[in-house]
Amino acid sequence: MRMVDLIEKKRDGKELTTEEIQFIIEGYTKGEIPDYQVSALTMAIYFQGMTEKERADLTLAMVRSGEQIDLSAIEGIKVDKHSTGGVGDTTTLVLGPLVASVGVPVAKMSGRGLGHTGGTIDKLESISGFHVEITKEEFIRLVNKNKLAVIGQSGNLTPADKKLYALRDVTATVDSIPLIASSIMSKKIAAGADAIVLDVKTGAGAFMKTIEDSRALAKAMVRIGNNVGRKTMAVISDMNQPLGFAIGNALEVKEAIDTLKGEGPEDLTELCLALGSQMVLLANKASNLQEAREKLQVVIENGTALEVFKTFLQSQGGDSSVVDDPSKLPQAKYIFELEAKEDGYVTEMVADEIGTAAMLLGAGRATKESNIDLAVGFILNKKIGDKVTKGQSLVTIYSNFEDVSEVKEKLYRNIKVSPSKVDAPTLIYEIITE
């Protein structure tokens, strides 16, 4: 088998076989196939696309390129949730304890964030003592005992995907739906879940800006999952404005606690109930979505979800007293208000630019080496469609430095107030199961 022949085959729009895809991924991972040939192949895929069978084969070949996590010792159907990313995306912190409360095992493997704010692990490390450096045996024991545990991502998970992504990043082939879908799904499948719920974001703050592109990606990932034997579904949700009110690590933890108490923002609560209901259904813990949703609402109302969150924090060394006293979370030195300059209605909030403004405060990482400030960030006091009067606070800024003029300027540029009212964006656009 020669790589040049496989490049030519894909260039001409023909389907690669399972063996050919395995040969490419194996050879590239081992360093036997050079970057320039794989670059040529990814460009051919960019223009010619891939069949459903090719996408499934590529995903499995990347899964096999490294370590695969065996979760068979965990009782029940393990359901994972993946978000394609956004601003103020606090769903994992709420969903873990929420669905664990109704008996769904959540064995979460998470990474650190690169971008607007930290990842799930960074957010949880806002809680004094919390750590994810636990053995796989301890991880499995905790999930069996508490139905919830979080561990750091294994360094040897899908090494082929890491190599391929780095190459796509410098060859203008990142936004190829077959390559994005197989990249995301390879990591989820290698992490050992039996079923996967995908939260595919759409809009200004999302990777996919249009509903058409988001739908194409969601369908591609759902089909890959189902084709390789994982029950998979997707929710397409809005990211034209940040989700919830909080943007920043400790601030998002507090918002997650509020949401588990039933006192969280309406949009975050609704999305968590929608995603959580799908997770409960895939885990066979309810016979339909309505029953699943009612179970989740009960555990919020009776305090069970909050207790599960406390137990989860304690089990991984965290100070669970922050649940009752969030002032124990890291606190910023300075608090500023971004005041509206005129009367009117909020008509636009450019989510990704607001996220970048949070990164200027230190809430996120520009590079892997950047230090993150867990205390800083924003609380949004207004969302799209809300009425505002001159002098009213649009955003509360939490900072550890006094001069926030650059941050304020960026926020003013990306939060538009106009005389005419607009409707709040739709939160959930579509559910995709096949």
Contacts in CASP RR format, 6 or more apart in sequence:
PFRMAT RR
TARGET T0000
AUTHOR 0000-0000-0000
METHOD contacts of the structure
MODEL  1
MRMVDLIEKKRDGKELTTEEIQFIIEGYTKGEIPDYQVSALTMAIYFQGM
TEKERADLTLAMVRSGEQIDLSAIEGIKVDKHSTGGVGDTTTLVLGPLVA
SVGVPVAKMSGRGLGHTGGTIDKLESISGFHVEITKEEFIRLVNKNKLAV
IGQSGNLTPADKKLYALRDVTATVDSIPLIASSIMSKKIAAGADAIVLDV
KTGAGAFMKTIEDSRALAKAMVRIGNNVGRKTMAVISDMNQPLGFAIGNA
LEVKEAIDTLKGEGPEDLTELCLALGSQMVLLANKASNLQEAREKLQVVI
ENGTALEVFKTFLQSQGGDSSVVDDPSKLPQAKYIFELEAKEDGYVTEMV
ADEIGTAAMLLGAGRATKESNIDLAVGFILNKKIGDKVTKGQSLVTIYSN
FEDVSEVKEKLYRNIKVSPSKVDAPTLIYEIITE
1 19 0 8 1.000
1 20 0 8 1.000
1 23 0 8 1.000
3 24 0 8 1.000
3 33 0 8 1.000
3 37 0 8 1.000
3 41 0 8 1.000
4 37 0 8 1.000
6 16 0 8 1.000
6 20 0 8 1.000
6 23 0 8 1.000
6 24 0 8 1.000
6 41 0 8 1.000
7 37 0 8 1.000
7 40 0 8 1.000
7 41 0 8 1.000
7 44 0 8 1.000
9 16 0 8 1.000
9 20 0 8 1.000
10 16 0 8 1.000
10 41 0 8 1.000
10 44 0 8 1.000
10 45 0 8 1.000
10 48 0 8 1.000
11 40 0 8 1.000
11 44 0 8 1.000
11 48 0 8 1.000
12 48 0 8 1.000
13 44 0 8 1.000
13 48 0 8 1.000
13 49 0 8 1.000
15 51 0 8 1.000
15 53 0 8 1.000
15 54 0 8 1.000
16 24 0 8 1.000
16 54 0 8 1.000
16 57 0 8 1.000
17 57 0 8 1.000
18 53 0 8 1.000
18 57 0 8 1.000
21 54 0 8 1.000
21 57 0 8 1.000
21 58 0 8 1.000
21 61 0 8 1.000
22 57 0 8 1.000
22 61 0 8 1.000
22 64 0 8 1.000
24 33 0 8 1.000
24 38 0 8 1.000
24 41 0 8 1.000
24 61 0 8 1.000
25 58 0 8 1.000
25 61 0 8 1.000
25 62 0 8 1.000
25 64 0 8 1.000
25 65 0 8 1.000
25 160 0 8 1.000
26 61 0 8 1.000
26 65 0 8 1.000
27 33 0 8 1.000
28 38 0 8 1.000
28 160 0 8 1.000
28 163 0 8 1.000
28 164 0 8 1.000
29 65 0 8 1.000
29 66 0 8 1.000
29 159 0 8 1.000
29 160 0 8 1.000
29 163 0 8 1.000
35 167 0 8 1.000
38 164 0 8 1.000
38 167 0 8 1.000
39 167 0 8 1.000
39 171 0 8 1.000
39 173 0 8 1.000
42 164 0 8 1.000
42 167 0 8 1.000
42 168 0 8 1.000
42 171 0 8 1.000
42 173 0 8 1.000
42 176 0 8 1.000
42 179 0 8 1.000
43 171 0 8 1.000
43 173 0 8 1.000
45 173 0 8 1.000
45 176 0 8 1.000
45 178 0 8 1.000
45 179 0 8 1.000
46 173 0 8 1.000
46 176 0 8 1.000
46 179 0 8 1.000
49 176 0 8 1.000
49 177 0 8 1.000
49 178 0 8 1.000
50 58 0 8 1.000
50 178 0 8 1.000
52 223 0 8 1.000
52 224 0 8 1.000
52 227 0 8 1.000
53 227 0 8 1.000
54 178 0 8 1.000
55 178 0 8 1.000
55 181 0 8 1.000
55 182 0 8 1.000
55 220 0 8 1.000
55 223 0 8 1.000
55 224 0 8 1.000
55 227 0 8 1.000
56 223 0 8 1.000
56 224 0 8 1.000
56 225 0 8 1.000
56 227 0 8 1.000
56 228 0 8 1.000
58 178 0 8 1.000
58 182 0 8 1.000
59 181 0 8 1.000
59 182 0 8 1.000
59 185 0 8 1.000
59 186 0 8 1.000
59 189 0 8 1.000
59 224 0 8 1.000
59 225 0 8 1.000
59 228 0 8 1.000
60 186 0 8 1.000
60 189 0 8 1.000
60 228 0 8 1.000
61 160 0 8 1.000
62 158 0 8 1.000
62 160 0 8 1.000
62 161 0 8 1.000
62 164 0 8 1.000
62 182 0 8 1.000
62 183 0 8 1.000
62 186 0 8 1.000
62 190 0 8 1.000
63 158 0 8 1.000
63 186 0 8 1.000
63 189 0 8 1.000
63 190 0 8 1.000
65 158 0 8 1.000
65 159 0 8 1.000
65 160 0 8 1.000
65 161 0 8 1.000
66 156 0 8 1.000
66 157 0 8 1.000
66 158 0 8 1.000
66 159 0 8 1.000
66 160 0 8 1.000
66 190 0 8 1.000
67 154 0 8 1.000
67 155 0 8 1.000
67 156 0 8 1.000
67 157 0 8 1.000
67 190 0 8 1.000
68 190 0 8 1.000
68 192 0 8 1.000
69 109 0 8 1.000
69 136 0 8 1.000
69 154 0 8 1.000
69 157 0 8 1.000
69 190 0 8 1.000
69 191 0 8 1.000
69 192 0 8 1.000
70 192 0 8 1.000
71 78 0 8 1.000
71 107 0 8 1.000
71 140 0 8 1.000
71 143 0 8 1.000
71 192 0 8 1.000
71 193 0 8 1.000
71 194 0 8 1.000
73 140 0 8 1.000
73 144 0 8 1.000
74 105 0 8 1.000
74 107 0 8 1.000
74 140 0 8 1.000
74 143 0 8 1.000
74 144 0 8 1.000
75 105 0 8 1.000
75 144 0 8 1.000
76 105 0 8 1.000
76 194 0 8 1.000
76 283 0 8 1.000
77 104 0 8 1.000
77 105 0 8 1.000
77 194 0 8 1.000
77 195 0 8 1.000
77 282 0 8 1.000
77 283 0 8 1.000
77 284 0 8 1.000
78 105 0 8 1.000
78 106 0 8 1.000
78 107 0 8 1.000
78 143 0 8 1.000
78 192 0 8 1.000
78 193 0 8 1.000
78 194 0 8 1.000
78 195 0 8 1.000
79 99 0 8 1.000
79 104 0 8 1.000
79 105 0 8 1.000
79 106 0 8 1.000
79 193 0 8 1.000
79 194 0 8 1.000
79 195 0 8 1.000
79 196 0 8 1.000
79 197 0 8 1.000
79 279 0 8 1.000
79 282 0 8 1.000
79 283 0 8 1.000
80 106 0 8 1.000
80 107 0 8 1.000
80 108 0 8 1.000
80 188 0 8 1.000
80 191 0 8 1.000
80 192 0 8 1.000
80 193 0 8 1.000
80 195 0 8 1.000
80 196 0 8 1.000
80 197 0 8 1.000
81 91 0 8 1.000
81 92 0 8 1.000
81 95 0 8 1.000
81 196 0 8 1.000
81 197 0 8 1.000
81 198 0 8 1.000
81 199 0 8 1.000
81 275 0 8 1.000
81 276 0 8 1.000
81 279 0 8 1.000
82 184 0 8 1.000
82 188 0 8 1.000
82 196 0 8 1.000
82 197 0 8 1.000
82 198 0 8 1.000
82 199 0 8 1.000
83 89 0 8 1.000
83 91 0 8 1.000
83 92 0 8 1.000
83 198 0 8 1.000
83 199 0 8 1.000
83 201 0 8 1.000
84 184 0 8 1.000
84 198 0 8 1.000
84 199 0 8 1.000
84 200 0 8 1.000
84 201 0 8 1.000
84 206 0 8 1.000
84 207 0 8 1.000
84 208 0 8 1.000
84 217 0 8 1.000
85 201 0 8 1.000
85 206 0 8 1.000
85 207 0 8 1.000
85 239 0 8 1.000
86 116 0 8 1.000
86 201 0 8 1.000
86 205 0 8 1.000
86 206 0 8 1.000
86 239 0 8 1.000
86 242 0 8 1.000
86 243 0 8 1.000
86 351 0 8 1.000
86 352 0 8 1.000
87 116 0 8 1.000
87 117 0 8 1.000
87 205 0 8 1.000
87 239 0 8 1.000
87 242 0 8 1.000
87 243 0 8 1.000
87 247 0 8 1.000
87 351 0 8 1.000
87 352 0 8 1.000
87 354 0 8 1.000
87 355 0 8 1.000
87 358 0 8 1.000
88 116 0 8 1.000
88 117 0 8 1.000
88 242 0 8 1.000
88 243 0 8 1.000
88 244 0 8 1.000
88 246 0 8 1.000
88 247 0 8 1.000
88 248 0 8 1.000
88 252 0 8 1.000
89 201 0 8 1.000
89 243 0 8 1.000
90 123 0 8 1.000
90 243 0 8 1.000
90 244 0 8 1.000
90 246 0 8 1.000
90 252 0 8 1.000
90 255 0 8 1.000
90 256 0 8 1.000
90 259 0 8 1.000
90 268 0 8 1.000
91 199 0 8 1.000
91 243 0 8 1.000
91 268 0 8 1.000
91 271 0 8 1.000
91 272 0 8 1.000
91 275 0 8 1.000
92 108 0 8 1.000
92 110 0 8 1.000
92 120 0 8 1.000
93 120 0 8 1.000
93 123 0 8 1.000
93 124 0 8 1.000
93 252 0 8 1.000
93 253 0 8 1.000
93 256 0 8 1.000
94 256 0 8 1.000
94 259 0 8 1.000
94 260 0 8 1.000
94 268 0 8 1.000
94 272 0 8 1.000
95 106 0 8 1.000
95 272 0 8 1.000
95 275 0 8 1.000
95 276 0 8 1.000
95 279 0 8 1.000
96 106 0 8 1.000
96 108 0 8 1.000
96 148 0 8 1.000
96 312 0 8 1.000
97 148 0 8 1.000
97 260 0 8 1.000
97 305 0 8 1.000
97 306 0 8 1.000
97 308 0 8 1.000
97 309 0 8 1.000
97 312 0 8 1.000
98 260 0 8 1.000
98 272 0 8 1.000
98 276 0 8 1.000
98 296 0 8 1.000
98 299 0 8 1.000
98 300 0 8 1.000
98 305 0 8 1.000
99 106 0 8 1.000
99 276 0 8 1.000
99 279 0 8 1.000
99 280 0 8 1.000
99 283 0 8 1.000
99 296 0 8 1.000
100 106 0 8 1.000
100 146 0 8 1.000
100 147 0 8 1.000
100 148 0 8 1.000
100 308 0 8 1.000
100 312 0 8 1.000
101 147 0 8 1.000
101 296 0 8 1.000
101 299 0 8 1.000
101 304 0 8 1.000
101 305 0 8 1.000
101 308 0 8 1.000
102 280 0 8 1.000
102 285 0 8 1.000
102 286 0 8 1.000
102 292 0 8 1.000
102 295 0 8 1.000
102 296 0 8 1.000
102 299 0 8 1.000
103 147 0 8 1.000
103 283 0 8 1.000
103 285 0 8 1.000
104 147 0 8 1.000
104 279 0 8 1.000
104 280 0 8 1.000
104 283 0 8 1.000
104 285 0 8 1.000
105 143 0 8 1.000
105 144 0 8 1.000
105 147 0 8 1.000
105 148 0 8 1.000
105 283 0 8 1.000
106 143 0 8 1.000
106 147 0 8 1.000
106 148 0 8 1.000
106 149 0 8 1.000
107 139 0 8 1.000
107 140 0 8 1.000
107 143 0 8 1.000
107 149 0 8 1.000
107 151 0 8 1.000
107 192 0 8 1.000
107 193 0 8 1.000
108 120 0 8 1.000
108 148 0 8 1.000
108 149 0 8 1.000
108 150 0 8 1.000
108 151 0 8 1.000
109 150 0 8 1.000
109 151 0 8 1.000
109 152 0 8 1.000
109 153 0 8 1.000
109 154 0 8 1.000
109 157 0 8 1.000
109 191 0 8 1.000
110 119 0 8 1.000
110 120 0 8 1.000
110 121 0 8 1.000
110 132 0 8 1.000
110 150 0 8 1.000
110 151 0 8 1.000
110 152 0 8 1.000
110 153 0 8 1.000
111 119 0 8 1.000
111 120 0 8 1.000
111 121 0 8 1.000
111 152 0 8 1.000
111 153 0 8 1.000
112 118 0 8 1.000
112 119 0 8 1.000
112 121 0 8 1.000
112 122 0 8 1.000
112 365 0 8 1.000
113 119 0 8 1.000
113 121 0 8 1.000
113 122 0 8 1.000
113 364 0 8 1.000
113 365 0 8 1.000
114 365 0 8 1.000
114 367 0 8 1.000
114 368 0 8 1.000
115 359 0 8 1.000
115 364 0 8 1.000
115 365 0 8 1.000
115 366 0 8 1.000
116 247 0 8 1.000
116 352 0 8 1.000
116 355 0 8 1.000
116 356 0 8 1.000
116 358 0 8 1.000
116 359 0 8 1.000
116 363 0 8 1.000
116 364 0 8 1.000
117 123 0 8 1.000
117 247 0 8 1.000
117 248 0 8 1.000
117 249 0 8 1.000
117 252 0 8 1.000
117 355 0 8 1.000
117 358 0 8 1.000
117 359 0 8 1.000
117 363 0 8 1.000
117 364 0 8 1.000
117 377 0 8 1.000
118 248 0 8 1.000
118 249 0 8 1.000
118 363 0 8 1.000
118 364 0 8 1.000
118 365 0 8 1.000
118 372 0 8 1.000
120 150 0 8 1.000
121 132 0 8 1.000
121 150 0 8 1.000
121 152 0 8 1.000
122 249 0 8 1.000
122 372 0 8 1.000
122 374 0 8 1.000
123 248 0 8 1.000
123 249 0 8 1.000
123 250 0 8 1.000
123 252 0 8 1.000
123 253 0 8 1.000
124 130 0 8 1.000
124 132 0 8 1.000
124 150 0 8 1.000
124 253 0 8 1.000
124 313 0 8 1.000
125 131 0 8 1.000
125 249 0 8 1.000
125 374 0 8 1.000
126 249 0 8 1.000
126 250 0 8 1.000
126 253 0 8 1.000
126 329 0 8 1.000
126 330 0 8 1.000
126 374 0 8 1.000
126 375 0 8 1.000
127 253 0 8 1.000
127 313 0 8 1.000
127 318 0 8 1.000
127 319 0 8 1.000
127 322 0 8 1.000
127 329 0 8 1.000
128 318 0 8 1.000
128 319 0 8 1.000
128 322 0 8 1.000
128 328 0 8 1.000
129 317 0 8 1.000
129 318 0 8 1.000
129 319 0 8 1.000
130 313 0 8 1.000
130 316 0 8 1.000
130 317 0 8 1.000
130 318 0 8 1.000
130 319 0 8 1.000
131 316 0 8 1.000
131 317 0 8 1.000
131 318 0 8 1.000
132 150 0 8 1.000
132 151 0 8 1.000
132 152 0 8 1.000
132 316 0 8 1.000
133 152 0 8 1.000
134 142 0 8 1.000
134 149 0 8 1.000
134 151 0 8 1.000
134 316 0 8 1.000
136 151 0 8 1.000
139 149 0 8 1.000
139 151 0 8 1.000
142 148 0 8 1.000
142 149 0 8 1.000
142 315 0 8 1.000
142 316 0 8 1.000
143 149 0 8 1.000
145 315 0 8 1.000
146 308 0 8 1.000
146 311 0 8 1.000
146 312 0 8 1.000
146 315 0 8 1.000
147 308 0 8 1.000
148 308 0 8 1.000
148 312 0 8 1.000
149 312 0 8 1.000
149 315 0 8 1.000
149 316 0 8 1.000
150 312 0 8 1.000
150 316 0 8 1.000
157 187 0 8 1.000
157 190 0 8 1.000
157 191 0 8 1.000
158 186 0 8 1.000
158 187 0 8 1.000
158 190 0 8 1.000
160 186 0 8 1.000
161 182 0 8 1.000
161 183 0 8 1.000
161 186 0 8 1.000
161 187 0 8 1.000
164 179 0 8 1.000
164 183 0 8 1.000
165 174 0 8 1.000
165 183 0 8 1.000
167 173 0 8 1.000
168 174 0 8 1.000
168 176 0 8 1.000
168 179 0 8 1.000
173 179 0 8 1.000
174 180 0 8 1.000
177 213 0 8 1.000
177 216 0 8 1.000
177 217 0 8 1.000
177 220 0 8 1.000
178 220 0 8 1.000
180 207 0 8 1.000
180 217 0 8 1.000
180 220 0 8 1.000
181 217 0 8 1.000
181 220 0 8 1.000
181 221 0 8 1.000
181 224 0 8 1.000
182 224 0 8 1.000
184 198 0 8 1.000
184 221 0 8 1.000
185 196 0 8 1.000
185 221 0 8 1.000
185 224 0 8 1.000
185 225 0 8 1.000
185 228 0 8 1.000
188 196 0 8 1.000
188 230 0 8 1.000
189 225 0 8 1.000
189 228 0 8 1.000
189 230 0 8 1.000
193 230 0 8 1.000
194 230 0 8 1.000
194 231 0 8 1.000
195 230 0 8 1.000
195 231 0 8 1.000
195 232 0 8 1.000
195 279 0 8 1.000
195 282 0 8 1.000
195 283 0 8 1.000
196 225 0 8 1.000
196 230 0 8 1.000
196 231 0 8 1.000
196 232 0 8 1.000
196 233 0 8 1.000
197 232 0 8 1.000
197 233 0 8 1.000
197 234 0 8 1.000
197 235 0 8 1.000
197 275 0 8 1.000
197 276 0 8 1.000
197 278 0 8 1.000
197 279 0 8 1.000
197 282 0 8 1.000
198 218 0 8 1.000
198 221 0 8 1.000
198 222 0 8 1.000
198 232 0 8 1.000
198 233 0 8 1.000
198 234 0 8 1.000
198 235 0 8 1.000
199 234 0 8 1.000
199 235 0 8 1.000
199 237 0 8 1.000
199 271 0 8 1.000
199 275 0 8 1.000
200 208 0 8 1.000
200 214 0 8 1.000
200 217 0 8 1.000
200 218 0 8 1.000
200 221 0 8 1.000
200 234 0 8 1.000
200 235 0 8 1.000
200 236 0 8 1.000
200 237 0 8 1.000
201 207 0 8 1.000
201 208 0 8 1.000
201 214 0 8 1.000
201 236 0 8 1.000
201 237 0 8 1.000
201 238 0 8 1.000
201 239 0 8 1.000
202 208 0 8 1.000
202 209 0 8 1.000
202 210 0 8 1.000
202 211 0 8 1.000
202 213 0 8 1.000
202 214 0 8 1.000
202 236 0 8 1.000
202 237 0 8 1.000
202 238 0 8 1.000
202 239 0 8 1.000
202 240 0 8 1.000
202 429 0 8 1.000
203 209 0 8 1.000
203 210 0 8 1.000
203 214 0 8 1.000
203 238 0 8 1.000
203 239 0 8 1.000
203 240 0 8 1.000
203 351 0 8 1.000
204 239 0 8 1.000
204 240 0 8 1.000
204 241 0 8 1.000
204 350 0 8 1.000
204 351 0 8 1.000
204 352 0 8 1.000
205 239 0 8 1.000
205 240 0 8 1.000
205 350 0 8 1.000
205 351 0 8 1.000
205 352 0 8 1.000
206 214 0 8 1.000
206 239 0 8 1.000
206 351 0 8 1.000
208 214 0 8 1.000
208 217 0 8 1.000
211 236 0 8 1.000
211 429 0 8 1.000
211 430 0 8 1.000
214 236 0 8 1.000
214 429 0 8 1.000
215 236 0 8 1.000
215 430 0 8 1.000
215 432 0 8 1.000
218 234 0 8 1.000
218 236 0 8 1.000
218 430 0 8 1.000
218 432 0 8 1.000
219 234 0 8 1.000
219 432 0 8 1.000
221 232 0 8 1.000
221 234 0 8 1.000
222 232 0 8 1.000
222 233 0 8 1.000
222 234 0 8 1.000
222 432 0 8 1.000
222 433 0 8 1.000
222 434 0 8 1.000
223 434 0 8 1.000
224 232 0 8 1.000
225 232 0 8 1.000
226 232 0 8 1.000
226 434 0 8 1.000
231 282 0 8 1.000
233 278 0 8 1.000
233 282 0 8 1.000
233 431 0 8 1.000
233 432 0 8 1.000
233 433 0 8 1.000
234 431 0 8 1.000
234 432 0 8 1.000
235 271 0 8 1.000
235 274 0 8 1.000
235 275 0 8 1.000
235 278 0 8 1.000
235 428 0 8 1.000
235 430 0 8 1.000
235 431 0 8 1.000
235 432 0 8 1.000
236 428 0 8 1.000
236 429 0 8 1.000
236 430 0 8 1.000
236 431 0 8 1.000
236 432 0 8 1.000
237 243 0 8 1.000
237 271 0 8 1.000
237 274 0 8 1.000
237 427 0 8 1.000
237 428 0 8 1.000
237 429 0 8 1.000
238 425 0 8 1.000
238 426 0 8 1.000
238 427 0 8 1.000
238 428 0 8 1.000
238 429 0 8 1.000
239 351 0 8 1.000
240 349 0 8 1.000
240 351 0 8 1.000
240 384 0 8 1.000
240 425 0 8 1.000
241 349 0 8 1.000
241 351 0 8 1.000
241 383 0 8 1.000
241 384 0 8 1.000
241 425 0 8 1.000
242 349 0 8 1.000
242 351 0 8 1.000
242 354 0 8 1.000
242 355 0 8 1.000
242 380 0 8 1.000
243 265 0 8 1.000
243 267 0 8 1.000
243 268 0 8 1.000
243 271 0 8 1.000
244 255 0 8 1.000
244 264 0 8 1.000
244 265 0 8 1.000
244 267 0 8 1.000
244 268 0 8 1.000
244 380 0 8 1.000
244 383 0 8 1.000
245 255 0 8 1.000
245 265 0 8 1.000
245 379 0 8 1.000
245 380 0 8 1.000
245 381 0 8 1.000
245 383 0 8 1.000
246 252 0 8 1.000
246 254 0 8 1.000
246 255 0 8 1.000
246 377 0 8 1.000
246 378 0 8 1.000
246 379 0 8 1.000
246 380 0 8 1.000
247 354 0 8 1.000
247 355 0 8 1.000
247 358 0 8 1.000
247 363 0 8 1.000
247 377 0 8 1.000
247 378 0 8 1.000
247 379 0 8 1.000
247 380 0 8 1.000
248 358 0 8 1.000
248 363 0 8 1.000
248 364 0 8 1.000
248 376 0 8 1.000
248 377 0 8 1.000
248 378 0 8 1.000
249 330 0 8 1.000
249 363 0 8 1.000
249 372 0 8 1.000
249 374 0 8 1.000
249 375 0 8 1.000
250 329 0 8 1.000
250 330 0 8 1.000
250 331 0 8 1.000
250 374 0 8 1.000
250 375 0 8 1.000
251 377 0 8 1.000
251 378 0 8 1.000
251 379 0 8 1.000
251 398 0 8 1.000
253 322 0 8 1.000
253 326 0 8 1.000
253 329 0 8 1.000
254 326 0 8 1.000
254 329 0 8 1.000
255 264 0 8 1.000
255 265 0 8 1.000
255 268 0 8 1.000
256 309 0 8 1.000
257 306 0 8 1.000
257 309 0 8 1.000
257 322 0 8 1.000
257 323 0 8 1.000
257 326 0 8 1.000
258 264 0 8 1.000
259 265 0 8 1.000
259 268 0 8 1.000
259 269 0 8 1.000
259 272 0 8 1.000
260 300 0 8 1.000
260 303 0 8 1.000
260 305 0 8 1.000
260 306 0 8 1.000
260 309 0 8 1.000
261 300 0 8 1.000
261 303 0 8 1.000
261 306 0 8 1.000
262 269 0 8 1.000
262 300 0 8 1.000
262 301 0 8 1.000
267 383 0 8 1.000
267 427 0 8 1.000
270 427 0 8 1.000
270 428 0 8 1.000
271 427 0 8 1.000
271 428 0 8 1.000
273 293 0 8 1.000
273 296 0 8 1.000
273 297 0 8 1.000
274 428 0 8 1.000
276 292 0 8 1.000
276 296 0 8 1.000
277 286 0 8 1.000
277 289 0 8 1.000
277 292 0 8 1.000
277 293 0 8 1.000
277 296 0 8 1.000
278 289 0 8 1.000
278 292 0 8 1.000
278 431 0 8 1.000
280 286 0 8 1.000
280 292 0 8 1.000
280 295 0 8 1.000
280 296 0 8 1.000
281 288 0 8 1.000
281 289 0 8 1.000
281 292 0 8 1.000
285 292 0 8 1.000
285 295 0 8 1.000
286 292 0 8 1.000
286 295 0 8 1.000
296 305 0 8 1.000
298 304 0 8 1.000
299 305 0 8 1.000
299 308 0 8 1.000
306 323 0 8 1.000
309 320 0 8 1.000
309 323 0 8 1.000
310 320 0 8 1.000
310 323 0 8 1.000
311 320 0 8 1.000
313 319 0 8 1.000
313 320 0 8 1.000
313 322 0 8 1.000
313 323 0 8 1.000
314 320 0 8 1.000
319 328 0 8 1.000
321 328 0 8 1.000
322 328 0 8 1.000
322 329 0 8 1.000
329 375 0 8 1.000
330 374 0 8 1.000
330 375 0 8 1.000
331 375 0 8 1.000
332 375 0 8 1.000
332 376 0 8 1.000
332 377 0 8 1.000
332 398 0 8 1.000
332 399 0 8 1.000
332 400 0 8 1.000
333 399 0 8 1.000
333 400 0 8 1.000
334 398 0 8 1.000
334 399 0 8 1.000
334 400 0 8 1.000
334 401 0 8 1.000
334 402 0 8 1.000
334 404 0 8 1.000
335 396 0 8 1.000
335 397 0 8 1.000
335 398 0 8 1.000
335 399 0 8 1.000
336 396 0 8 1.000
336 397 0 8 1.000
336 399 0 8 1.000
336 404 0 8 1.000
336 408 0 8 1.000
337 393 0 8 1.000
337 395 0 8 1.000
337 396 0 8 1.000
337 397 0 8 1.000
338 393 0 8 1.000
338 394 0 8 1.000
338 395 0 8 1.000
338 396 0 8 1.000
338 397 0 8 1.000
338 408 0 8 1.000
338 411 0 8 1.000
338 412 0 8 1.000
338 415 0 8 1.000
339 390 0 8 1.000
339 391 0 8 1.000
339 392 0 8 1.000
339 393 0 8 1.000
339 394 0 8 1.000
340 382 0 8 1.000
340 388 0 8 1.000
340 389 0 8 1.000
340 390 0 8 1.000
340 391 0 8 1.000
340 392 0 8 1.000
340 393 0 8 1.000
340 394 0 8 1.000
340 417 0 8 1.000
341 390 0 8 1.000
341 391 0 8 1.000
341 412 0 8 1.000
341 417 0 8 1.000
342 390 0 8 1.000
342 417 0 8 1.000
343 388 0 8 1.000
343 389 0 8 1.000
343 390 0 8 1.000
343 419 0 8 1.000
344 387 0 8 1.000
344 388 0 8 1.000
344 389 0 8 1.000
344 417 0 8 1.000
344 418 0 8 1.000
344 419 0 8 1.000
345 385 0 8 1.000
345 386 0 8 1.000
345 387 0 8 1.000
345 388 0 8 1.000
345 417 0 8 1.000
345 418 0 8 1.000
345 419 0 8 1.000
345 420 0 8 1.000
345 421 0 8 1.000
345 422 0 8 1.000
346 382 0 8 1.000
346 383 0 8 1.000
346 384 0 8 1.000
346 385 0 8 1.000
346 386 0 8 1.000
346 388 0 8 1.000
346 394 0 8 1.000
346 415 0 8 1.000
346 416 0 8 1.000
346 417 0 8 1.000
347 384 0 8 1.000
347 385 0 8 1.000
347 416 0 8 1.000
347 417 0 8 1.000
347 418 0 8 1.000
347 420 0 8 1.000
347 422 0 8 1.000
348 384 0 8 1.000
348 414 0 8 1.000
348 415 0 8 1.000
348 416 0 8 1.000
349 380 0 8 1.000
349 383 0 8 1.000
349 384 0 8 1.000
349 414 0 8 1.000
349 415 0 8 1.000
349 416 0 8 1.000
350 414 0 8 1.000
350 415 0 8 1.000
353 410 0 8 1.000
353 413 0 8 1.000
353 414 0 8 1.000
354 378 0 8 1.000
354 411 0 8 1.000
354 414 0 8 1.000
354 415 0 8 1.000
355 363 0 8 1.000
356 410 0 8 1.000
357 378 0 8 1.000
357 407 0 8 1.000
357 410 0 8 1.000
357 411 0 8 1.000
357 414 0 8 1.000
358 364 0 8 1.000
358 376 0 8 1.000
358 377 0 8 1.000
358 378 0 8 1.000
359 365 0 8 1.000
359 366 0 8 1.000
360 406 0 8 1.000
360 407 0 8 1.000
360 410 0 8 1.000
361 373 0 8 1.000
361 376 0 8 1.000
361 377 0 8 1.000
361 397 0 8 1.000
361 398 0 8 1.000
361 399 0 8 1.000
361 400 0 8 1.000
361 404 0 8 1.000
361 407 0 8 1.000
362 370 0 8 1.000
362 371 0 8 1.000
362 372 0 8 1.000
362 373 0 8 1.000
362 376 0 8 1.000
362 377 0 8 1.000
363 372 0 8 1.000
363 373 0 8 1.000
363 376 0 8 1.000
363 377 0 8 1.000
364 370 0 8 1.000
364 372 0 8 1.000
364 373 0 8 1.000
365 372 0 8 1.000
373 400 0 8 1.000
375 398 0 8 1.000
375 400 0 8 1.000
376 398 0 8 1.000
376 399 0 8 1.000
376 400 0 8 1.000
377 397 0 8 1.000
377 398 0 8 1.000
377 399 0 8 1.000
378 395 0 8 1.000
378 396 0 8 1.000
378 397 0 8 1.000
378 398 0 8 1.000
378 411 0 8 1.000
379 395 0 8 1.000
379 396 0 8 1.000
379 398 0 8 1.000
380 394 0 8 1.000
380 395 0 8 1.000
381 392 0 8 1.000
381 393 0 8 1.000
381 394 0 8 1.000
381 395 0 8 1.000
381 396 0 8 1.000
382 388 0 8 1.000
382 392 0 8 1.000
382 394 0 8 1.000
382 395 0 8 1.000
382 415 0 8 1.000
383 424 0 8 1.000
384 422 0 8 1.000
384 424 0 8 1.000
384 425 0 8 1.000
385 421 0 8 1.000
385 422 0 8 1.000
385 423 0 8 1.000
385 424 0 8 1.000
387 421 0 8 1.000
388 394 0 8 1.000
388 417 0 8 1.000
394 411 0 8 1.000
394 415 0 8 1.000
394 417 0 8 1.000
395 411 0 8 1.000
395 415 0 8 1.000
397 404 0 8 1.000
397 407 0 8 1.000
397 408 0 8 1.000
397 411 0 8 1.000
399 407 0 8 1.000
END
